[in-house]
Amino acid sequence: MSVFCFPTPHIDQLTGEKYYTKEDAMNLTPEQYEEWVYSNKTEHVNEVRLYKTKFWNMILTKSPPFLPLLFWPFIIYYLIMPLTLIRFSWISIGFIFWFPLEYLFHRFLFHLPVIGYRTQSFHFFLHGIHHVAPTDLWHVFSPIHELGIQVFFVWIVFNILQFSDPNALCAGLLINYIRYDSVHYLIHAYTPTDISKIPLIGNYLKKCSVHHRQHHFSNPRKHFTISFISSIVD
């Protein structure tokens, strides 16, 4: 790739926090953009501001960490009730199915090839923000509307494939998603040493943390999973 100057972070005059804007990303060619987003030489920032006002940035690109944990259990409850043994079996299948789906979504959707303006804009909104601002904890959990679209798409696919209980399958996926993104949040909020101190699951979380940090800070073309179980094939 050609050598070019990476975008310089802006500095908020009130808070002193560093940030990038959408223009910083879109003024690059697709090749430059991918080099900037994935390079371990990129200066990471506190946040990315896609819109001029804080209101639209908060509504459209961010999600308070506690919000998905409060919102999605109600959706899961709606999907699984009434709970029967057969439905529980489908929920378990959905839970297990998350592990390959975690890899496939991250590898082929979140890291789709950038070949033009539209794919560049889509990638930056979907995942590029997270790579240039990995410490923005309000962008670790997928915004509810973004995840809702993904769940709806998967639900449609399950219906097309004529699974007998697509609702239960989606519920199992969402249950594992909550576990997955809770781990994801802890990885970005704490160092591997700090996260290892969590009782009972500290060593497991530390392995997840080391694995995922390699994706962010060493080789973003590999290590697409967060779950340490999945990392065996990643």
Residue pairs with C-beta under 8 A, 6 or more apart in sequence:
1 31
1 32
1 35
2 31
2 32
4 28
4 32
4 35
6 36
6 39
6 41
6 42
6 43
7 20
7 24
7 25
7 27
7 28
7 36
8 43
9 18
9 19
9 20
9 43
9 45
10 18
10 19
10 20
10 21
11 17
11 18
11 19
12 18
12 19
17 45
17 46
17 47
18 43
18 45
18 46
19 45
19 46
19 47
19 48
19 49
19 133
20 45
20 48
20 49
20 132
20 133
21 48
21 49
21 50
22 48
22 49
22 50
22 51
22 121
22 124
25 33
25 36
25 37
25 120
25 124
25 128
26 117
26 120
26 121
26 124
28 36
28 120
30 114
30 115
30 116
30 119
30 120
33 114
33 120
33 124
33 128
34 114
36 42
36 132
37 123
37 124
37 128
37 131
37 132
37 220
38 131
38 220
38 221
40 217
40 218
42 131
42 132
44 132
44 133
44 134
44 135
45 132
45 133
46 133
46 135
46 136
47 57
47 133
47 136
47 138
47 139
48 61
48 129
48 132
48 133
48 136
48 139
49 57
50 56
50 57
50 60
50 61
50 125
50 129
51 57
51 60
51 61
58 138
60 143
60 145
61 125
61 129
61 139
61 143
62 136
62 138
62 139
62 143
63 138
63 139
63 141
63 142
63 143
63 144
64 138
65 137
65 138
65 140
65 141
65 185
67 141
67 144
68 141
68 142
68 144
68 147
68 178
68 181
69 178
69 182
71 144
72 174
72 177
72 178
73 178
75 174
76 171
76 174
76 175
79 167
79 168
79 170
79 171
79 174
80 87
80 91
80 167
80 168
80 171
86 165
87 165
87 168
88 168
90 163
90 164
90 165
90 168
90 169
90 172
91 168
91 169
91 171
91 172
91 175
92 172
93 169
93 172
94 168
94 169
94 170
94 171
94 172
94 173
94 175
94 176
95 172
95 173
95 175
95 176
96 172
97 169
97 172
97 173
98 172
98 173
98 176
98 177
98 180
99 176
99 225
99 227
99 229
99 230
100 230
101 154
101 173
102 180
102 224
102 225
102 226
102 227
102 230
103 224
103 225
103 230
103 233
103 234
105 150
106 224
106 225
107 224
109 126
110 123
110 126
110 127
111 123
111 127
111 220
111 221
111 224
112 119
112 122
112 123
113 119
114 120
114 123
126 146
129 136
129 139
130 136
130 139
130 140
131 216
131 220
133 139
134 188
134 216
135 188
137 185
137 188
137 189
140 181
140 184
140 185
140 188
140 189
141 181
141 184
141 185
142 150
142 181
147 177
151 170
151 173
151 174
154 170
154 173
155 166
155 167
155 170
158 166
158 169
158 170
159 166
163 169
180 226
180 227
183 205
183 208
183 226
183 227
184 212
184 226
186 195
186 198
186 205
186 209
187 195
187 205
187 208
187 209
187 212
187 213
187 226
190 209
191 209
192 206
192 209
192 210
192 213
193 206
195 202
195 205
195 206
195 209
196 202
196 203
196 205
196 206
198 205
204 228
207 228
207 231
208 226
208 227
208 228
208 231
211 223
211 225
211 226
211 228
211 231
211 234
212 223
212 226
214 222
214 223
215 222
215 223
215 224
222 234
223 231
223 234
224 234
225 231
225 234
